[in-house]
Amino acid sequence: MTLEELRKKAIYQNSIDTWIVACEEKDIDWYETENYKKFIDYLTKNKLNMKKFPLCIKESGGMHERGKDKTKFAEVLSESEDPNAAAYTLKLNDATLDIIRKFSL
């Protein structure tokens, strides 16, 4: 899936699903929570308008690419006090997609 395809589903998406799709586009592993935190920190520093998203972990998804469990990923994030571990709502407009695609580890 691409970020454009995700945007077609709904222009407002949660940051975890956005992170997973961005990683798929770059063919990198999305399952590292520390990399997700770096991604959120990057988005914050780029002044994206993000609102905390009350993600229900049990409904966040199940198995995803390569058999990795998105629910487990969200559970690990939820145990962290770091604000970069939270889920946020993002508006996937063209400017936001450009910023997301410029992220690198």
BATORTI-817382 format. One record per residue: chain; x, y, z of N, C-alpha, C, O in turn. Coordinates in steps of 0.05 Angstrom, whole numbers, plus 32768, in hexadecimal, padded with zeros to 4 digits. Example, Ala and Ser with C-alpha at 12.3 -4.5 7.8 and 13.67 -1.06 7.14 Angstrom:
2
<pt chaine="A" n_east="8108" n_north="7F8E" n_up="809C" ca_east="80F6" ca_north="7FA6" ca_up="809C" c_east="8108" c_north="7FBE" c_up="809C" o_east="811D" o_north="7FBE" o_up="80A9"/>
<pt chaine="A" n_east="8101" n_north="7FD3" n_up="808E" ca_east="8111" ca_north="7FEB" ca_up="808F" c_east="8102" c_north="8001" c_up="809D" o_east="810C" o_north="8017" o_up="80A1"/>
This chain:
105
<pt chaine="A" n_east="8011" n_north="7FE9" n_up="8000" ca_east="8000" ca_north="8000" ca_up="8000" c_east="8012" c_north="8019" c_up="8000" o_east="8028" o_north="8018" o_up="800B"/>
<pt chaine="A" n_east="8008" n_north="802E" n_up="7FF4" ca_east="8017" ca_north="8048" ca_up="7FF4" c_east="8008" c_north="805C" c_up="8006" o_east="7FF1" o_north="8057" o_up="800E"/>
<pt chaine="A" n_east="8016" n_north="8072" n_up="800B" ca_east="8009" ca_north="8087" ca_up="801B" c_east="7FF1" c_north="8092" c_up="800C" o_east="7FDD" o_north="8099" o_up="8019"/>
<pt chaine="A" n_east="7FF2" n_north="8094" n_up="7FF2" ca_east="7FDB" ca_north="809E" ca_up="7FE3" c_east="7FC3" c_north="808B" c_up="7FE6" o_east="7FAD" o_north="8095" o_up="7FE9"/>
<pt chaine="A" n_east="7FC8" n_north="8072" n_up="7FE5" ca_east="7FB3" ca_north="805E" ca_up="7FE9" c_east="7FA7" c_north="8060" c_up="8005" o_east="7F8F" o_north="805E" o_up="8008"/>
<pt chaine="A" n_east="7FB8" n_north="8064" n_up="8019" ca_east="7FAE" ca_north="8068" ca_up="8034" c_east="7F9D" c_north="8081" c_up="8036" o_east="7F88" o_north="8081" o_up="8043"/>
<pt chaine="A" n_east="7FA6" n_north="8096" n_up="8029" ca_east="7F97" ca_north="80B0" ca_up="8029" c_east="7F7C" c_north="80AC" c_up="801C" o_east="7F68" o_north="80B9" o_up="8025"/>
<pt chaine="A" n_east="7F7A" n_north="809B" n_up="8007" ca_east="7F60" ca_north="8097" ca_up="7FFA" c_east="7F4C" c_north="808A" c_up="800D" o_east="7F34" o_north="808E" o_up="800A"/>
<pt chaine="A" n_east="7F56" n_north="807A" n_up="801F" ca_east="7F44" ca_north="806D" ca_up="8033" c_east="7F37" c_north="8081" c_up="8045" o_east="7F1F" o_north="8080" o_up="804B"/>
<pt chaine="A" n_east="7F48" n_north="8094" n_up="804E" ca_east="7F3E" ca_north="80AB" ca_up="805F" c_east="7F56" c_north="80BE" c_up="8061" o_east="7F6C" o_north="80B6" o_up="8066"/>
<pt chaine="A" n_east="7F50" n_north="80D8" n_up="805E" ca_east="7F65" ca_north="80EC" ca_up="805E" c_east="7F72" c_north="80EF" c_up="807A" o_east="7F89" o_north="80F6" o_up="807C"/>
<pt chaine="A" n_east="7F62" n_north="80E9" n_up="808F" ca_east="7F6D" ca_north="80EA" ca_up="80AA" c_east="7F74" c_north="80CD" c_up="80B2" o_east="7F62" o_north="80BC" o_up="80B2"/>
<pt chaine="A" n_east="7F8D" n_north="80C8" n_up="80B9" ca_east="7F96" ca_north="80AD" ca_up="80C0" c_east="7FA5" c_north="80AE" c_up="80DA" o_east="7FB0" o_north="80C3" o_up="80E2"/>
<pt chaine="A" n_east="7FA7" n_north="8098" n_up="80E8" ca_east="7FB7" ca_north="8097" ca_up="8100" c_east="7FD4" c_north="8093" c_up="80F9" o_east="7FDB" o_north="8088" o_up="80E4"/>
<pt chaine="A" n_east="7FE5" n_north="809D" n_up="810A" ca_east="8002" ca_north="809D" ca_up="8104" c_east="800E" c_north="8081" c_up="8102" o_east="8022" o_north="807E" o_up="80F4"/>
<pt chaine="A" n_east="8003" n_north="806E" n_up="8110" ca_east="800E" ca_north="8053" ca_up="810F" c_east="8009" c_north="8047" c_up="80F3" o_east="801C" o_north="803C" o_up="80E7"/>
<pt chaine="A" n_east="7FF1" n_north="8049" n_up="80E9" ca_east="7FEC" ca_north="803F" ca_up="80CE" c_east="7FFC" c_north="804E" c_up="80B9" o_east="8006" o_north="8043" o_up="80A6"/>
<pt chaine="A" n_east="7FFE" n_north="8068" n_up="80BD" ca_east="800E" ca_north="8079" ca_up="80AB" c_east="802C" c_north="8070" c_up="80AC" o_east="8038" o_north="806E" o_up="8097"/>
<pt chaine="A" n_east="8036" n_north="806B" n_up="80C4" ca_east="8052" ca_north="8062" ca_up="80C7" c_east="8056" c_north="8047" c_up="80B8" o_east="806A" o_north="8044" o_up="80AA"/>
<pt chaine="A" n_east="8043" n_north="8035" n_up="80BB" ca_east="8046" ca_north="801A" ca_up="80AE" c_east="8047" c_north="801D" c_up="8090" o_east="8058" o_north="8011" o_up="8083"/>
<pt chaine="A" n_east="8035" n_north="802D" n_up="8085" ca_east="8034" ca_north="8031" ca_up="8068" c_east="804D" c_north="8040" c_up="805E" o_east="8058" o_north="8039" o_up="8049"/>
<pt chaine="A" n_east="8056" n_north="8054" n_up="806D" ca_east="806E" ca_north="8062" ca_up="8065" c_east="8086" c_north="804F" c_up="8064" o_east="8097" o_north="8050" o_up="8052"/>
<pt chaine="A" n_east="8087" n_north="803D" n_up="8078" ca_east="809D" ca_north="8029" ca_up="8078" c_east="809B" c_north="8015" c_up="8061" o_east="80AF" o_north="800E" o_up="8055"/>
<pt chaine="A" n_east="8082" n_north="800E" n_up="805A" ca_east="807E" ca_north="7FFC" ca_up="8043" c_east="8088" c_north="8009" c_up="802A" o_east="8095" o_north="7FFC" o_up="8019"/>
<pt chaine="A" n_east="8083" n_north="8023" n_up="8027" ca_east="808D" ca_north="8031" ca_up="800F" c_east="80AB" c_north="8031" c_up="800D" o_east="80B7" o_north="802F" o_up="7FF8"/>
<pt chaine="A" n_east="80B8" n_north="8033" n_up="8024" ca_east="80D5" ca_north="8034" ca_up="8025" c_east="80E2" c_north="8019" c_up="8028" o_east="80FB" o_north="8016" o_up="8029"/>
<pt chaine="A" n_east="80D1" n_north="8004" n_up="802B" ca_east="80DB" ca_north="7FE9" ca_up="802F" c_east="80EC" c_north="7FE7" c_up="8048" o_east="8102" o_north="7FDB" o_up="8047"/>
<pt chaine="A" n_east="80E3" n_north="7FF3" n_up="805E" ca_east="80F1" ca_north="7FF0" ca_up="8078" c_east="80DE" c_north="7FE4" c_up="808C" o_east="80C6" o_north="7FE5" o_up="8089"/>
<pt chaine="A" n_east="80EA" n_north="7FD9" n_up="80A1" ca_east="80DB" ca_north="7FCC" ca_up="80B6" c_east="80CC" c_north="7FE0" c_up="80C8" o_east="80D9" o_north="7FF2" o_up="80D3"/>
<pt chaine="A" n_east="80B2" n_north="7FDD" n_up="80CA" ca_east="80A2" ca_north="7FF0" ca_up="80DA" c_east="809F" c_north="7FE8" c_up="80F7" o_east="8095" o_north="7FF8" o_up="8107"/>
<pt chaine="A" n_east="80A9" n_north="7FD1" n_up="80FE" ca_east="80A3" ca_north="7FC5" ca_up="8118" c_east="80B4" c_north="7FD0" c_up="812F" o_east="80AF" o_north="7FC9" o_up="8147"/>
<pt chaine="A" n_east="80C8" n_north="7FE0" n_up="8129" ca_east="80DA" ca_north="7FEA" ca_up="813E" c_east="80CD" c_north="8003" c_up="814B" o_east="80CA" o_north="8018" o_up="813E"/>
<pt chaine="A" n_east="80C5" n_north="8001" n_up="8164" ca_east="80B7" ca_north="8017" ca_up="8171" c_east="80C9" c_north="8030" c_up="8174" o_east="80BF" o_north="8046" o_up="8173"/>
<pt chaine="A" n_east="80E3" n_north="802C" n_up="8177" ca_east="80F5" ca_north="8043" ca_up="8179" c_east="80F5" c_north="8053" c_up="815F" o_east="80F7" o_north="806C" o_up="8160"/>
<pt chaine="A" n_east="80F3" n_north="8046" n_up="8149" ca_east="80F2" ca_north="8054" ca_up="812F" c_east="80D7" c_north="8063" c_up="812C" o_east="80D7" o_north="8078" o_up="8120"/>
<pt chaine="A" n_east="80C2" n_north="8057" n_up="8136" ca_east="80A8" ca_north="8065" ca_up="8135" c_east="80AA" c_north="807F" c_up="8145" o_east="80A0" o_north="8094" o_up="813D"/>
<pt chaine="A" n_east="80B6" n_north="807E" n_up="815D" ca_east="80B9" ca_north="8096" ca_up="816E" c_east="80CA" c_north="80AB" c_up="815F" o_east="80C4" o_north="80C3" o_up="8161"/>
<pt chaine="A" n_east="80DE" n_north="80A3" n_up="8150" ca_east="80EE" ca_north="80B6" ca_up="8141" c_east="80DD" c_north="80C2" c_up="812B" o_east="80E0" o_north="80DA" o_up="8125"/>
<pt chaine="A" n_east="80CB" n_north="80B2" n_up="811F" ca_east="80B9" ca_north="80BC" ca_up="810A" c_east="80A7" c_north="80D2" c_up="8116" o_east="80A3" o_north="80E7" o_up="810A"/>
<pt chaine="A" n_east="809B" n_north="80CC" n_up="812D" ca_east="8089" ca_north="80E0" ca_up="8139" c_east="8098" c_north="80F9" c_up="8141" o_east="808E" o_north="810F" o_up="813E"/>
<pt chaine="A" n_east="80B0" n_north="80F5" n_up="814C" ca_east="80C1" ca_north="810D" ca_up="8153" c_east="80C7" c_north="811D" c_up="813A" o_east="80C5" o_north="8136" o_up="813B"/>
<pt chaine="A" n_east="80CD" n_north="8110" n_up="8124" ca_east="80D2" ca_north="811E" ca_up="810A" c_east="80B9" c_north="812E" c_up="8101" o_east="80BB" o_north="8145" o_up="80F9"/>
<pt chaine="A" n_east="80A1" n_north="8121" n_up="8103" ca_east="8089" ca_north="812F" ca_up="80FB" c_east="8083" c_north="8147" c_up="810C" o_east="807B" o_north="815C" o_up="8103"/>
<pt chaine="A" n_east="8088" n_north="8144" n_up="8126" ca_east="8084" ca_north="815A" ca_up="8139" c_east="8097" c_north="8171" c_up="8133" o_east="808F" o_north="8188" o_up="8132"/>
<pt chaine="A" n_east="80B0" n_north="816B" n_up="812E" ca_east="80C4" ca_north="8180" ca_up="8127" c_east="80BE" c_north="818E" c_up="810D" o_east="80C6" o_north="81A4" o_up="8108"/>
<pt chaine="A" n_east="80AF" n_north="8180" n_up="80FB" ca_east="80A7" ca_north="818C" ca_up="80E2" c_east="808C" c_north="819A" c_up="80E4" o_east="807F" o_north="81A1" o_up="80D0"/>
<pt chaine="A" n_east="8083" n_north="819D" n_up="80FD" ca_east="806B" ca_north="81AC" ca_up="8104" c_east="8051" c_north="81A3" c_up="80F7" o_east="8040" o_north="81B2" o_up="80F0"/>
<pt chaine="A" n_east="804F" n_north="8188" n_up="80F4" ca_east="8036" ca_north="817D" ca_up="80EA" c_east="8021" c_north="8180" c_up="80FF" o_east="8026" o_north="817C" o_up="8117"/>
<pt chaine="A" n_east="8009" n_north="8186" n_up="80F7" ca_east="7FF2" ca_north="8188" ca_up="810A" c_east="7FE9" c_north="816C" c_up="8110" o_east="7FDB" o_north="815F" o_up="8100"/>
<pt chaine="A" n_east="7FF0" n_north="8162" n_up="8128" ca_east="7FE8" ca_north="8147" ca_up="8130" c_east="7FD8" c_north="8148" c_up="814A" o_east="7FDF" o_north="8158" o_up="815C"/>
<pt chaine="A" n_east="7FC3" n_north="8139" n_up="814B" ca_east="7FB3" ca_north="8137" ca_up="8163" c_east="7FB6" c_north="811A" c_up="816E" o_east="7FB6" o_north="8107" o_up="815F"/>
<pt chaine="A" n_east="7FB8" n_north="8118" n_up="8189" ca_east="7FBA" ca_north="80FD" ca_up="8194" c_east="7FA1" c_north="80ED" c_up="818C" o_east="7F8B" o_north="80F8" o_up="818C"/>
<pt chaine="A" n_east="7FA5" n_north="80D4" n_up="8186" ca_east="7F91" ca_north="80C3" ca_up="817C" c_east="7F8D" c_north="80AC" c_up="8190" o_east="7F9F" o_north="809D" o_up="8196"/>
<pt chaine="A" n_east="7F75" n_north="80A9" n_up="819C" ca_east="7F70" ca_north="8094" ca_up="81AF" c_east="7F6D" c_north="8079" c_up="81A1" o_east="7F57" o_north="806F" o_up="819C"/>
<pt chaine="A" n_east="7F84" n_north="806D" n_up="819B" ca_east="7F84" ca_north="8054" ca_up="818C" c_east="7F7C" c_north="803D" c_up="819E" o_east="7F89" o_north="8038" o_up="81B3"/>
<pt chaine="A" n_east="7F68" n_north="802E" n_up="8197" ca_east="7F60" ca_north="8016" ca_up="81A5" c_east="7F72" c_north="8000" c_up="819C" o_east="7F70" o_north="7FF7" o_up="8185"/>
<pt chaine="A" n_east="7F83" n_north="7FF7" n_up="81AD" ca_east="7F98" ca_north="7FE4" ca_up="81A6" c_east="7F8C" c_north="7FCA" c_up="819B" o_east="7F96" o_north="7FBF" o_up="8187"/>
<pt chaine="A" n_east="7F77" n_north="7FC0" n_up="81A7" ca_east="7F6B" ca_north="7FA7" ca_up="819E" c_east="7F5E" c_north="7FA9" c_up="8182" o_east="7F5B" o_north="7F95" o_up="8175"/>
<pt chaine="A" n_east="7F58" n_north="7FC2" n_up="8179" ca_east="7F4C" ca_north="7FC5" ca_up="815F" c_east="7F60" c_north="7FD1" c_up="814B" o_east="7F58" o_north="7FD8" o_up="8135"/>
<pt chaine="A" n_east="7F79" n_north="7FD3" n_up="8152" ca_east="7F8C" ca_north="7FE1" ca_up="8141" c_east="7F96" c_north="7FD0" c_up="812A" o_east="7FA4" o_north="7FDA" o_up="8118"/>
<pt chaine="A" n_east="7F90" n_north="7FB8" n_up="8129" ca_east="7F97" ca_north="7FA8" ca_up="8113" c_east="7FA1" c_north="7F8D" c_up="8117" o_east="7F89" o_north="7F88" o_up="811A"/>
<pt chaine="A" n_east="7FA9" n_north="7F7C" n_up="8119" ca_east="7FB3" ca_north="7F62" ca_up="811C" c_east="7FCC" c_north="7F5F" c_up="810D" o_east="7FDE" o_north="7F6F" o_up="810E"/>
<pt chaine="A" n_east="7FCE" n_north="7F49" n_up="80FF" ca_east="7FE7" ca_north="7F43" ca_up="80F0" c_east="7FE9" c_north="7F55" c_up="80D7" o_east="7FD6" o_north="7F5B" o_up="80CA"/>
<pt chaine="A" n_east="8001" n_north="7F5E" n_up="80D3" ca_east="8007" ca_north="7F6F" ca_up="80BC" c_east="801D" c_north="7F63" c_up="80AC" o_east="8023" o_north="7F4B" o_up="80AF"/>
<pt chaine="A" n_east="8029" n_north="7F72" n_up="809A" ca_east="803E" ca_north="7F67" ca_up="8089" c_east="8053" c_north="7F57" c_up="8098" o_east="8059" o_north="7F5D" o_up="80AF"/>
<pt chaine="A" n_east="805D" n_north="7F43" n_up="808B" ca_east="8072" ca_north="7F31" ca_up="8096" c_east="8069" c_north="7F24" c_up="80B0" o_east="807A" o_north="7F1C" o_up="80C0"/>
<pt chaine="A" n_east="804F" n_north="7F22" n_up="80B4" ca_east="8045" ca_north="7F15" ca_up="80CC" c_east="8049" c_north="7F24" c_up="80E6" o_east="8047" o_north="7F18" o_up="80FC"/>
<pt chaine="A" n_east="804F" n_north="7F3D" n_up="80E5" ca_east="8053" ca_north="7F4C" ca_up="80FD" c_east="8039" c_north="7F57" c_up="8108" o_east="8027" o_north="7F5E" o_up="80F9"/>
<pt chaine="A" n_east="8037" n_north="7F57" n_up="8122" ca_east="801E" ca_north="7F5D" ca_up="8130" c_east="801C" c_north="7F7B" c_up="8136" o_east="802B" o_north="7F85" o_up="8148"/>
<pt chaine="A" n_east="800B" n_north="7F89" n_up="8128" ca_east="8007" ca_north="7FA6" ca_up="812C" c_east="7FFC" c_north="7FAC" c_up="8148" o_east="8003" o_north="7FC0" o_up="8154"/>
<pt chaine="A" n_east="7FEB" n_north="7F9A" n_up="8153" ca_east="7FE0" ca_north="7F9E" ca_up="816D" c_east="7FF7" c_north="7F9D" c_up="8182" o_east="7FF7" o_north="7FAD" o_up="8194"/>
<pt chaine="A" n_east="8009" n_north="7F8A" n_up="817F" ca_east="8020" ca_north="7F88" ca_up="8192" c_east="8031" c_north="7FA1" c_up="8190" o_east="803B" o_north="7FAC" o_up="81A4"/>
<pt chaine="A" n_east="8036" n_north="7FAB" n_up="8178" ca_east="8045" ca_north="7FC4" ca_up="8174" c_east="8038" c_north="7FDB" c_up="8183" o_east="8046" o_north="7FEA" o_up="8191"/>
<pt chaine="A" n_east="801E" n_north="7FDE" n_up="8180" ca_east="800F" ca_north="7FF3" ca_up="818E" c_east="8010" c_north="7FF0" c_up="81AC" o_east="8011" o_north="8003" o_up="81BB"/>
<pt chaine="A" n_east="800F" n_north="7FD7" n_up="81B6" ca_east="8010" ca_north="7FD2" ca_up="81D3" c_east="802B" c_north="7FDA" c_up="81DE" o_east="802C" o_north="7FE7" o_up="81F3"/>
<pt chaine="A" n_east="8041" n_north="7FD4" n_up="81D0" ca_east="805B" ca_north="7FDC" ca_up="81D9" c_east="805D" c_north="7FFB" c_up="81DA" o_east="8068" o_north="8006" o_up="81ED"/>
<pt chaine="A" n_east="8053" n_north="8008" n_up="81C6" ca_east="8053" ca_north="8025" ca_up="81C6" c_east="8042" c_north="8030" c_up="81DD" o_east="804A" o_north="8044" o_up="81E9"/>
<pt chaine="A" n_east="802C" n_north="8024" n_up="81E3" ca_east="801A" ca_north="802E" ca_up="81F8" c_east="8027" c_north="802C" c_up="8214" o_east="801E" o_north="803A" o_up="8226"/>
<pt chaine="A" n_east="803B" n_north="801C" n_up="8217" ca_east="8048" ca_north="8019" ca_up="8231" c_east="805D" c_north="802F" c_up="8236" o_east="8067" o_north="8032" o_up="824C"/>
<pt chaine="A" n_east="8062" n_north="803F" n_up="8221" ca_east="8077" ca_north="8054" ca_up="8223" c_east="806A" c_north="806E" c_up="822D" o_east="8054" o_north="8075" o_up="8226"/>
<pt chaine="A" n_east="807A" n_north="807D" n_up="823C" ca_east="8071" ca_north="8098" ca_up="8245" c_east="8079" c_north="80AD" c_up="8231" o_east="8071" o_north="80C4" o_up="8233"/>
<pt chaine="A" n_east="808A" n_north="80A6" n_up="821E" ca_east="8094" ca_north="80B8" ca_up="8209" c_east="807C" c_north="80C2" c_up="81F8" o_east="806E" o_north="80B2" o_up="81EC"/>
<pt chaine="A" n_east="8079" n_north="80DD" n_up="81F5" ca_east="8063" ca_north="80E7" ca_up="81E4" c_east="8066" c_north="80DE" c_up="81C7" o_east="8053" o_north="80DE" o_up="81B8"/>
<pt chaine="A" n_east="807E" n_north="80D7" n_up="81BF" ca_east="8083" ca_north="80CE" ca_up="81A3" c_east="8079" c_north="80B1" c_up="819F" o_east="8079" o_north="80A7" o_up="8189"/>
<pt chaine="A" n_east="8071" n_north="80A4" n_up="81B5" ca_east="8067" ca_north="8089" ca_up="81B2" c_east="8048" c_north="8088" c_up="81AF" o_east="803D" o_north="8073" o_up="81AA"/>
<pt chaine="A" n_east="803C" n_north="809F" n_up="81B0" ca_east="801F" ca_north="80A1" ca_up="81AE" c_east="8016" c_north="809E" c_up="8191" o_east="8026" o_north="80A1" o_up="817E"/>
<pt chaine="A" n_east="7FFC" n_north="8099" n_up="818D" ca_east="7FF0" ca_north="8099" ca_up="8172" c_east="7FE4" c_north="80B4" c_up="816E" o_east="7FD8" o_north="80C0" o_up="8180"/>
<pt chaine="A" n_east="7FE6" n_north="80BE" n_up="8156" ca_east="7FDC" ca_north="80D8" ca_up="814F" c_east="7FCB" c_north="80D6" c_up="8136" o_east="7FCD" o_north="80C3" o_up="8127"/>
<pt chaine="A" n_east="7FBA" n_north="80EA" n_up="8132" ca_east="7FAB" ca_north="80ED" ca_up="8119" c_east="7FBA" c_north="8100" c_up="8107" o_east="7FC2" o_north="8115" o_up="810F"/>
<pt chaine="A" n_east="7FBD" n_north="80F8" n_up="80EE" ca_east="7FCB" ca_north="8108" ca_up="80DA" c_east="7FB8" c_north="810D" c_up="80C2" o_east="7FAA" o_north="80FB" o_up="80BA"/>
<pt chaine="A" n_east="7FB9" n_north="8125" n_up="80B8" ca_east="7FAB" ca_north="812B" ca_up="809F" c_east="7FBE" c_north="8126" c_up="8088" o_east="7FD2" o_north="8134" o_up="8086"/>
<pt chaine="A" n_east="7FB8" n_north="8112" n_up="8078" ca_east="7FCB" ca_north="810A" ca_up="8062" c_east="7FC7" c_north="811B" c_up="8049" o_east="7FBF" o_north="8111" o_up="8034"/>
<pt chaine="A" n_east="7FCD" n_north="8135" n_up="804C" ca_east="7FCC" ca_north="8146" ca_up="8034" c_east="7FE7" c_north="8144" c_up="8026" o_east="7FF9" o_north="8137" o_up="8030"/>
<pt chaine="A" n_east="7FEA" n_north="8152" n_up="800F" ca_east="8003" ca_north="8150" ca_up="8000" c_east="801B" c_north="8159" c_up="8010" o_east="8030" o_north="814C" o_up="800E"/>
<pt chaine="A" n_east="8019" n_north="816E" n_up="801E" ca_east="802F" ca_north="8179" ca_up="802E" c_east="8038" c_north="8164" c_up="8043" o_east="8050" o_north="8160" o_up="8048"/>
<pt chaine="A" n_east="8025" n_north="8158" n_up="8051" ca_east="802B" ca_north="8144" ca_up="8065" c_east="8039" c_north="812C" c_up="8059" o_east="804C" o_north="8121" o_up="8064"/>
<pt chaine="A" n_east="802F" n_north="8123" n_up="8042" ca_east="803B" ca_north="810C" ca_up="8034" c_east="8058" c_north="8112" c_up="802D" o_east="8069" o_north="8101" o_up="802F"/>
<pt chaine="A" n_east="805D" n_north="812A" n_up="8024" ca_east="8079" ca_north="8132" ca_up="801D" c_east="808B" c_north="8131" c_up="8035" o_east="80A1" o_north="8127" o_up="8033"/>
<pt chaine="A" n_east="8081" n_north="813A" n_up="804C" ca_east="8091" ca_north="813A" ca_up="8064" c_east="8096" c_north="811D" c_up="806D" o_east="80AD" o_north="8116" o_up="8073"/>
<pt chaine="A" n_east="8081" n_north="810D" n_up="806C" ca_east="8084" ca_north="80F1" ca_up="8074" c_east="8098" c_north="80E2" c_up="8063" o_east="80A9" o_north="80D3" o_up="806D"/>
<pt chaine="A" n_east="8098" n_north="80E8" n_up="8049" ca_east="80AA" ca_north="80DA" ca_up="8036" c_east="80C7" c_north="80E3" c_up="803A" o_east="80D9" o_north="80D5" o_up="8032"/>
<pt chaine="A" n_east="80CB" n_north="80FA" n_up="8045" ca_east="80E7" ca_north="8103" ca_up="804A" c_east="80F3" c_north="80F8" c_up="8064" o_east="810B" o_north="80FC" o_up="8069"/>
<pt chaine="A" n_east="80E3" n_north="80EB" n_up="8074" ca_east="80ED" ca_north="80DF" ca_up="808D" c_east="8101" c_north="80C9" c_up="8086" o_east="80FC" o_north="80B8" o_up="8074"/>
<pt chaine="A" n_east="8117" n_north="80C8" n_up="8094" ca_east="812A" ca_north="80B2" ca_up="8092" c_east="8135" c_north="80AB" c_up="80AD" o_east="8137" o_north="80BD" o_up="80BF"/>
<pt chaine="A" n_east="813D" n_north="8093" n_up="80B0" ca_east="8148" ca_north="808A" ca_up="80CA" c_east="8165" c_north="8090" c_up="80CD" o_east="8172" o_north="808A" o_up="80E1"/>
